Amino acid sequence: MRATWKPHEKHGRLTMKSDLPDSVFAFPKKRKEPLTDAKHVRNAIARLDQVTDATDDERELAFANIKKAAKHYDVDLSETSWKDVGAHPQAHRKANAAKGASTRKRTGVAKTAARKAAATKKRTGVAKKAAKKAAATRKRRKKA
């Protein structure tokens, strides 16, 4: 498949993802996985299998775009096909995330984590003594 990716030559800081043209995305029709520098190319190849709503043809085009961008930004790719990338698309990712959230809620893991976070905020030892001393000093100054 022929790649549609073109390097983005606009200088300055982009304020929004919408400022980018379709030609800089791995999935141009969906505007997913921007390929604007080497870091984004590495990220796109790592996440290629996580795009759930893409057909095989779209994945092939995305891989061709990533390959072209990788060559432009001097990123080494060990994969030769989009089928070599990662596992398989995670079709039930949203359902599994909801299931995990309900399990955490039911078992109280979220509450335990909240309690632990609150406990770390409490002062102990030296910090507790310093806080008491500061409070006493403020009290004395207030009386005077």
Order of alpha helices (4+ residues) and beta strands (2+ residues): beta-beta-alpha-alpha-alpha-alpha-alpha
